[in-house]
């Protein structure tokens, strides 16, 4: 099935944090080379963790279909499906800074956000609110408008 909308957003906070940790690792290796008491294998864990974090959380892809929203981070896991038959409305919103990034609970629902503060909020039949962070809030809202009443 072809999506009505598809967009991949880079998770800049994750990318910047991972690159910063890699830079700190380079400095750590340079310092450790002069100090035989520091185990270089332990320092090698930092880039390994950074690569895993980037692979799983370096981006977020959102696809809107006629009956669902499918979103996933990074390489495709974790992924989530939102049944649009249970949605009673949507709106473009701006997240407060303290909602942050990632996947977590917020008052009244859950947020999926890779970067930035713009989002589209789905209001579900059971009262939950699901926020999907995006750098294209109006394009995402237009796609949802083809399926869900606002």
N, CA, C and O of each residue as an XYZ file, in Angstrom:
600
protein
N       0.841     -1.176      0.000
C       0.000      0.000      0.000
C       0.893      1.249      0.000
O       1.841      1.335      0.780
N       0.595      2.188     -0.852
C       1.366      3.420     -0.963
C       0.902      4.420      0.097
O      -0.299      4.649      0.247
N       1.838      5.013      0.827
C       1.434      5.974      1.857
C       0.923      7.279      1.253
O       1.344      7.678      0.167
N       0.012      7.937      1.965
C      -0.461      9.264      1.582
C       0.612     10.309      1.876
O       0.663     11.363      1.242
N       1.458     10.001      2.841
C       2.514     10.916      3.286
C       3.658     10.080      3.828
O       3.440      9.057      4.479
N       4.876     10.521      3.557
C       6.056      9.865      4.108
C       7.145     10.916      4.285
O       7.419     11.706      3.382
N       7.754     10.911      5.452
C       8.821     11.884      5.721
C       9.778     11.320      6.765
O       9.366     10.714      7.754
N      11.048     11.533      6.518
C      12.103     11.127      7.455
C      12.743     12.386      8.005
O      13.171     13.253      7.243
N      12.810     12.491      9.319
C      13.411     13.646      9.977
C      14.646     13.201     10.745
O      14.609     12.206     11.468
N      15.727     13.932     10.587
C      16.954     13.641     11.331
C      16.754     14.056     12.783
O      16.197     15.118     13.061
N      17.202     13.231     13.688
C      17.122     13.509     15.128
C      18.390     14.260     15.536
O      19.324     13.672     16.082
N      18.410     15.546     15.269
C      19.625     16.336     15.508
C      20.141     16.277     16.935
O      21.356     16.194     17.110
N      19.307     16.313     17.968
C      19.864     16.192     19.328
C      20.643     14.891     19.522
O      21.689     14.887     20.171
N      20.144     13.798     18.969
C      20.816     12.502     19.083
C      22.110     12.500     18.292
O      23.132     12.011     18.773
N      22.076     13.044     17.082
C      23.274     13.092     16.235
C      24.352     13.930     16.906
O      25.510     13.516     16.967
N      23.984     15.100     17.409
C      24.960     15.989     18.047
C      25.547     15.344     19.304
O      26.754     15.411     19.536
N      24.689     14.720     20.113
C      25.183     14.060     21.332
C      26.131     12.916     20.986
O      27.145     12.728     21.658
N      25.811     12.152     19.946
C      26.667     11.031     19.554
C      28.004     11.517     19.006
O      29.050     10.950     19.321
N      27.970     12.558     18.193
C      29.219     13.096     17.648
C      30.074     13.725     18.747
O      31.301     13.623     18.719
N      29.432     14.365     19.700
C      30.162     14.943     20.831
C      30.845     13.854     21.643
O      31.997     14.005     22.050
N      30.134     12.761     21.878
C      30.746     11.673     22.648
C      31.904     11.049     21.866
O      32.897     10.636     22.465
N      31.790     10.976     20.544
C      32.891     10.448     19.734
C      34.106     11.374     19.821
O      35.242     10.906     19.896
N      33.866     12.679     19.811
C      34.963     13.643     19.939
C      35.629     13.508     21.310
O      36.855     13.530     21.417
N      34.820     13.371     22.346
C      35.384     13.188     23.684
C      36.182     11.888     23.767
O      37.185     11.808     24.476
N      35.732     10.883     23.042
C      36.477      9.627     22.993
C      37.850      9.843     22.373
O      38.851      9.342     22.885
N      37.902     10.588     21.273
C      39.183     10.848     20.621
C      40.138     11.536     21.594
O      41.320     11.197     21.654
N      39.628     12.491     22.347
C      40.448     13.171     23.347
C      40.864     12.169     24.425
O      42.014     12.166     24.865
N      39.931     11.325     24.846
C      40.239     10.312     25.865
C      41.317      9.351     25.415
O      42.191      8.985     26.202
N      41.268      8.935     24.155
C      42.294      8.020     23.640
C      43.646      8.715     23.595
O      44.672      8.115     23.912
N      43.642      9.982     23.199
C      44.904     10.728     23.157
C      45.513     10.831     24.551
O      46.724     10.681     24.715
N      44.679     11.086     25.552
C      45.164     11.186     26.925
C      45.571      9.813     27.438
O      46.596      9.677     28.106
N      44.772      8.795     27.130
C      45.055      7.444     27.610
C      46.343      6.885     27.017
O      47.026      6.072     27.641
N      46.664      7.327     25.814
C      47.909      6.865     25.197
C      49.116      7.241     26.020
O      50.166      6.607     25.919
N      48.975      8.251     26.822
C      50.081      8.704     27.675
C      49.996      8.107     29.076
O      50.931      8.225     29.868
N      48.870      7.467     29.373
C      48.654      6.936     30.708
C      48.339      5.445     30.588
O      47.236      5.077     30.185
N      49.277      4.607     30.928
C      49.120      3.167     30.730
C      48.075      2.546     31.653
O      47.699      1.393     31.444
N      47.591      3.267     32.667
C      46.605      2.714     33.589
C      45.190      2.707     33.015
O      44.322      2.009     33.540
N      44.941      3.463     31.958
C      43.604      3.522     31.361
C      43.498      2.446     30.287
O      44.347      2.367     29.399
N      42.484      1.636     30.364
C      42.294      0.543     29.419
C      41.593      1.064     28.168
O      40.461      1.542     28.238
N      42.274      0.970     27.020
C      41.726      1.496     25.771
C      40.472      0.736     25.335
O      39.616      1.311     24.662
N      40.346     -0.518     25.695
C      39.154     -1.291     25.343
C      37.898     -0.705     25.972
O      36.822     -0.724     25.374
N      38.049     -0.187     27.179
C      36.916      0.437     27.844
C      36.481      1.691     27.092
O      35.287      1.954     26.949
N      37.446      2.456     26.619
C      37.129      3.660     25.852
C      36.450      3.313     24.522
O      35.679      4.117     23.998
N      36.724      2.139     23.979
C      36.123      1.736     22.704
C      34.620      1.495     22.835
O      33.917      1.448     21.826
N      34.115      1.342     24.064
C      32.678      1.179     24.255
C      31.904      2.435     23.885
O      30.755      2.351     23.452
N      32.523      3.600     24.053
C      31.833      4.857     23.755
C      31.403      4.935     22.292
O      30.232      5.212     22.032
N      32.300      4.702     21.315
C      31.813      4.775     19.932
C      30.843      3.648     19.600
O      29.946      3.832     18.778
N      31.007      2.503     20.217
C      30.079      1.399     19.963
C      28.672      1.787     20.411
O      27.701      1.559     19.689
N      28.567      2.367     21.589
C      27.262      2.819     22.085
C      26.726      3.938     21.192
O      25.533      3.966     20.888
N      27.593      4.860     20.769
C      27.166      5.955     19.893
C      26.612      5.434     18.573
O      25.605      5.945     18.084
N      27.246      4.435     17.995
C      26.782      3.858     16.737
C      25.419      3.196     16.924
O      24.535      3.340     16.079
N      25.252      2.483     18.012
C      23.961      1.829     18.282
C      22.864      2.875     18.478
O      21.767      2.737     17.936
N      23.159      3.913     19.250
C      22.180      4.974     19.487
C      21.813      5.650     18.170
O      20.633      5.889     17.912
N      22.802      5.963     17.332
C      22.518      6.582     16.035
C      21.700      5.655     15.141
O      20.781      6.102     14.455
N      22.027      4.382     15.149
C      21.298      3.423     14.302
C      19.833      3.335     14.703
O      18.955      3.276     13.842
N      19.566      3.327     16.002
C      18.193      3.145     16.457
C      17.420      4.443     16.644
O      16.192      4.436     16.559
N      18.104      5.559     16.896
C      17.397      6.804     17.203
C      17.923      8.019     16.442
O      17.653      9.150     16.847
N      18.659      7.823     15.362
C      19.223      8.935     14.594
C      18.243      9.632     13.670
O      18.549     10.692     13.124
N      17.076      9.052     13.493
C      16.043      9.659     12.652
C      14.686      9.088     13.044
O      14.592      8.121     13.800
N      13.640      9.712     12.510
C      12.285      9.201     12.702
C      11.555      9.321     11.371
O      11.554     10.380     10.744
N      10.938      8.231     10.952
C      10.175      8.213      9.706
C       8.701      8.051     10.037
O       8.316      7.191     10.829
N       7.884      8.896      9.414
C       6.435      8.856      9.612
C       5.777      8.562      8.272
O       6.072      9.208      7.267
N       4.886      7.583      8.269
C       4.101      7.256      7.076
C       2.621      7.275      7.453
O       2.205      6.652      8.430
N       1.837      8.002      6.659
C       0.395      8.041      6.872
C      -0.257      7.216      5.768
O      -0.020      7.447      4.582
N      -1.075      6.258      6.169
C      -1.853      5.436      5.246
C      -3.333      5.781      5.444
O      -3.665      6.596      6.305
N      -4.193      5.190      4.681
C      -5.618      5.505      4.767
C      -6.262      5.056      6.074
O      -7.351      5.519      6.413
N      -5.610      4.164      6.810
C      -6.203      3.658      8.052
C      -5.274      3.725      9.261
O      -5.688      3.408     10.376
N      -4.023      4.135      9.052
C      -3.073      4.119     10.172
C      -1.897      5.061      9.911
O      -1.632      5.472      8.782
N      -1.218      5.378     10.986
C       0.082      6.049     10.922
C       1.089      5.022     11.376
O       0.903      4.355     12.394
N       2.132      4.905     10.633
C       3.212      3.981     10.991
C       4.455      4.840     11.160
O       4.827      5.577     10.247
N       5.091      4.756     12.298
C       6.321      5.522     12.490
C       7.380      4.642     13.106
O       7.095      3.718     13.868
N       8.599      4.953     12.755
C       9.715      4.215     13.341
C      10.919      5.117     13.457
O      11.067      6.106     12.740
N      11.761      4.745     14.373
C      13.012      5.460     14.584
C      14.132      4.700     13.892
O      14.072      3.477     13.769
N      15.148      5.415     13.442
C      16.368      4.822     12.911
C      16.156      3.726     11.899
O      15.480      3.921     10.889
N      16.736      2.571     12.168
C      16.757      1.463     11.219
C      15.438      0.711     11.135
O      15.335     -0.276     10.407
N      14.441      1.158     11.860
C      13.137      0.527     11.776
C      12.646     -0.073     13.069
O      11.527     -0.584     13.135
N      13.452     -0.020     14.076
C      13.035     -0.500     15.389
C      13.517      0.517     16.414
O      14.686      0.900     16.366
N      12.732      0.942     17.278
C      11.353      0.546     17.507
C      10.402      1.182     16.493
O      10.677      2.258     15.964
N       9.276      0.502     16.226
C       8.256      1.029     15.341
C       6.919      1.012     16.059
O       6.700      0.240     16.993
N       6.033      1.882     15.600
C       4.742      2.042     16.244
C       3.668      2.230     15.183
O       3.919      2.814     14.128
N       2.476      1.734     15.469
C       1.335      1.902     14.581
C       0.208      2.568     15.359
O      -0.126      2.161     16.471
N      -0.368      3.596     14.755
C      -1.502      4.307     15.351
C      -2.700      4.072     14.444
O      -2.666      4.424     13.265
N      -3.742      3.487     14.977
C      -4.948      3.173     14.215
C      -5.781      4.452     14.056
O      -6.332      4.965     15.030
N      -5.866      4.958     12.829
C      -6.584      6.205     12.586
C      -8.099      6.034     12.666
O      -8.820      7.030     12.723
N      -8.592      4.817     12.671
C     -10.033      4.592     12.859
C     -10.442      4.946     14.281
O     -11.628      5.128     14.557
N      -9.464      5.047     15.195
C      -9.741      5.415     16.577
C      -9.494      6.904     16.845
O      -9.637      7.366     17.977
N      -9.122      7.653     15.796
C      -8.834      9.079     15.958
C     -10.101      9.890     15.710
O     -10.833      9.644     14.752
N     -10.344     10.849     16.576
C     -11.524     11.697     16.397
C     -11.156     13.115     15.964
O     -12.041     13.923     15.684
N      -9.878     13.420     15.905
C      -9.448     14.739     15.468
C      -7.946     14.891     15.555
O      -7.248     14.017     16.070
N      -7.457     16.005     15.050
C      -6.026     16.302     15.064
C      -5.843     17.807     15.030
O      -6.760     18.542     14.664
N      -4.676     18.260     15.407
C      -4.336     19.678     15.300
C      -2.821     19.845     15.311
O      -2.088     19.021     15.858
N      -2.379     20.924     14.697
C      -0.964     21.281     14.729
C      -0.713     21.953     16.076
O      -1.456     22.849     16.477
N       0.343     21.515     16.778
C       0.657     22.046     18.104
C       2.151     22.350     18.201
O       2.950     21.940     17.359
N       2.489     23.065     19.232
C       3.894     23.345     19.540
C       4.170     22.748     20.915
O       3.480     23.062     21.884
N       5.173     21.893     20.994
C       5.529     21.250     22.259
C       6.295     22.209     23.154
O       7.149     22.950     22.666
N       6.012     22.212     24.448
C       6.857     22.976     25.363
C       8.238     22.323     25.440
O       8.376     21.124     25.200
N       9.231     23.095     25.766
C      10.609     22.596     25.776
C      10.759     21.372     26.678
O      11.547     20.476     26.376
N      10.014     21.325     27.778
C      10.206     20.234     28.734
C       9.610     18.904     28.272
O       9.806     17.887     28.937
N       8.886     18.888     27.148
C       8.442     17.611     26.585
C       9.616     16.849     25.982
O       9.579     15.622     25.882
N      10.651     17.572     25.583
C      11.880     16.935     25.119
C      11.718     16.122     23.855
O      10.810     16.347     23.056
N      12.631     15.160     23.693
C      12.670     14.336     22.492
C      12.657     12.871     22.882
O      13.010     12.505     24.003
N      12.251     12.055     21.954
C      12.204     10.623     22.195
C      10.773     10.125     22.256
O       9.858     10.735     21.704
N      10.604      9.022     22.929
C       9.304      8.372     23.085
C       9.015      8.343     24.578
O       9.737      7.692     25.334
N       7.992      9.024     25.004
C       7.667      9.001     26.423
C       6.262      9.533     26.676
O       5.617     10.106     25.798
N       5.821      9.323     27.895
C       4.512      9.807     28.300
C       4.538     11.310     28.520
O       5.522     11.873     29.000
N       3.435     11.941     28.158
C       3.200     13.351     28.449
C       1.816     13.423     29.095
O       1.082     12.435     29.056
N       1.438     14.547     29.681
C       0.104     14.617     30.283
C      -0.987     14.254     29.261
O      -1.125     14.911     28.230
N      -1.738     13.224     29.557
C      -2.849     12.814     28.710
C      -2.497     11.915     27.544
O      -3.376     11.560     26.759
N      -1.228     11.534     27.408
C      -0.895     10.679     26.270
C       0.576     10.369     26.132
O       1.290     10.164     27.114
N       1.011     10.340     24.874
C       2.384      9.946     24.558
C       2.904     10.846     23.442
O       2.133     11.387     22.650
N       4.221     10.994     23.395
C       4.858     11.777     22.346
C       5.929     10.932     21.664
O       6.650     10.167     22.305
N       6.010     11.094     20.353
C       7.071     10.505     19.528
C       7.735     11.701     18.856
O       7.123     12.344     18.003
N       8.964     12.005     19.223
C       9.590     13.223     18.719
C      11.083     13.013     18.527
O      11.786     12.588     19.445
N      11.561     13.316     17.321
C      12.981     13.160     17.013
C      13.756     14.447     17.249
O      14.906     14.408     17.686
N      13.135     15.586     16.963
C      13.848     16.847     17.031
C      12.848     17.988     16.920
O      11.789     17.829     16.315
N      13.170     19.115     17.488
C      12.321     20.296     17.336
C      11.131     20.302     18.278
O      11.009     19.453     19.161
N      10.247     21.288     18.071
C       9.118     21.496     18.972
C       7.762     21.431     18.280
O       6.734     21.429     18.957
N       7.729     21.376     16.944
C       6.466     21.289     16.223
C       5.966     19.855     16.209
O       6.750     18.906     16.182
N       4.646     19.716     16.227
C       4.047     18.380     16.241
C       2.617     18.456     15.729
O       2.044     19.535     15.582
N       2.064     17.294     15.465
C       0.640     17.146     15.197
C       0.101     16.241     16.292
O       0.642     15.168     16.561
N      -0.975     16.695     16.915
C      -1.569     15.930     17.999
C      -2.839     15.252     17.518
O      -3.745     15.902     16.997
N      -2.896     13.949     17.696
C      -4.100     13.167     17.409
C      -4.889     13.000     18.695
O      -4.327     12.667     19.739
N      -6.193     13.234     18.620
C      -7.082     12.999     19.755
C      -7.805     11.685     19.480
O      -8.502     11.544     18.475
N      -7.631     10.737     20.379
C      -8.161      9.401     20.171
C      -9.513      9.239     20.876
O      -9.838      9.985     21.800
N     -10.291      8.256     20.424
C     -11.618      7.985     20.971
C     -11.606      7.782     22.480
O     -12.542      8.186     23.169
N     -10.556      7.160     22.993
C     -10.493      6.861     24.425
C      -9.964      8.028     25.264
O      -9.750      7.886     26.468
N      -9.754      9.186     24.620
C      -9.300     10.373     25.348
C      -7.802     10.601     25.321
O      -7.332     11.674     25.698
N      -7.040      9.597     24.875
C      -5.588      9.772     24.797
C      -5.239     10.815     23.737
O      -5.999     11.063     22.800
N      -4.080     11.408     23.918
C      -3.522     12.329     22.925
C      -2.173     11.765     22.501
O      -1.342     11.397     23.331
N      -1.980     11.708     21.203
C      -0.720     11.206     20.660
C      -0.091     12.327     19.850
O      -0.670     12.803     18.874
N       1.095     12.741     20.262
C       1.805     13.792     19.544
C       2.913     13.180     18.699
O       3.717     12.381     19.179
N       2.937     13.571     17.438
C       3.968     13.140     16.507
C       4.785     14.366     16.144
O       4.307     15.253     15.437
N       6.019     14.413     16.627
C       6.903     15.531     16.328
C       7.307     15.501     14.863
O       7.505     14.431     14.286
N       7.429     16.688     14.259
C       7.786     16.772     12.855
C       8.310     18.157     12.507
O       7.956     19.145     13.151
N       9.149     18.220     11.492
C       9.581     19.516     10.970
C       8.704     19.925      9.782
O       8.982     20.920      9.114
N       7.645     19.151      9.525
C       6.659     19.452      8.485
C       5.238     19.336      9.055
O       4.449     18.526      8.568
N       4.901     20.132     10.076
C       3.608     19.927     10.728
C       2.404     20.125      9.811
O       1.419     19.398      9.932
N       2.462     21.082      8.909
C       1.308     21.342      8.046
C       1.158     20.277      6.969
O       0.035     19.942      6.591
N       2.254     19.745      6.472
C       2.178     18.654      5.494
C       1.631     17.387      6.151
O       0.808     16.689      5.560
N       2.082     17.088      7.366
C       1.556     15.924      8.088
C       0.074     16.117      8.388
O      -0.716     15.185      8.236
N      -0.309     17.323      8.815
C      -1.710     17.604      9.110
C      -2.571     17.480      7.852
O      -3.701     16.996      7.921
N      -2.049     17.911      6.713
C      -2.809     17.806      5.457
C      -3.059     16.344      5.106
O      -4.151     15.985      4.665
N      -2.056     15.509      5.302
C      -2.227     14.067      5.030
C      -3.252     13.471      5.994
O      -4.115     12.695      5.582
N      -3.159     13.828      7.263
C      -4.133     13.318      8.234
C      -5.538     13.818      7.921
O      -6.522     13.123      8.176
N      -5.629     15.025      7.369
C      -6.914     15.589      7.002
C      -7.647     14.810      5.934
O      -8.864     14.933      5.792
N      -6.904     13.999      5.173
C      -7.543     13.150      4.168
C      -8.220     11.941      4.808
O      -9.028     11.265      4.171
N      -7.885     11.673      6.077
C      -8.367     10.459      6.736
C      -9.191     10.766      7.993
O     -10.181     10.091      8.274
N      -8.774     11.784      8.740
C      -9.368     12.085     10.048
C     -10.021     13.458     10.007
O      -9.466     14.391      9.426
N     -11.187     13.591     10.614
C     -11.820     14.901     10.739
C     -11.057     15.720     11.766
O     -10.605     15.182     12.777
N     -10.909     17.016     11.518
C     -10.189     17.839     12.476
C     -11.159     18.322     13.538
O     -10.762     19.039     14.456
